[in-house]
Amino acid sequence: MHFTAAVVKQVSDESIIDLIYTDRSAGISLLFKTYYKALVKFADGYVSDMNTASEIVQELYVSLYCKGFQLRNKKSLLPYLQQSLRNRIFNYHRNNKLRSRHMQSFRLFSAEDGEDVNSRIACKEMKVLLNRSLAGMSNKCSMVFQLNRIHGLTIKQIAAILGKPASTIEKQLRQALSNIRNEFSRLYPD
């Protein structure tokens, strides 16, 4: 059914409700033409976005069409529609907050998880490079490096354990560090 602007202005809420009960499609169409603009403006006051307001109002009309509605007072549709719209707007805000919280948690979880995975991968790669580098140097240099850097012994302690002068231990440690630096700089030129 097609309603002219003049018909829409003159029709009462009671007539719209009666039409909805006799011909749901025509009644909802008339209800839409009568209150759509006012409801979008009302919703925009709560969501501050005309497109979102329009979508929420359209969802209200679809819901009314699909589910129907029961009115106690047949003389006042606007308060009923505004309350229904307020409820939908409340649900919209609640769902957006929940969605935002989930997205924030997801971003934090993804970032932490991604950093953790990247850190573990980088750490494993460095261990492989270090082991390769240690395997490629003399046993003396490798042992001095491991005692100093991995086990935390001082040069004097290593010299005492190995029975060598501290200057020899320092030289072997410098040689080991130089070999490791060269190995890393070949693979990571920056």
Secondary structure as UniProt FT lines:
FT   HELIX           5..10
FT   HELIX           13..22
FT   HELIX           24..47
FT   HELIX           50..67
FT   TURN            74..75
FT   HELIX           77..135
FT   HELIX           139..145
FT   HELIX           146..150
FT   HELIX           155..162
FT   HELIX           166..187
//
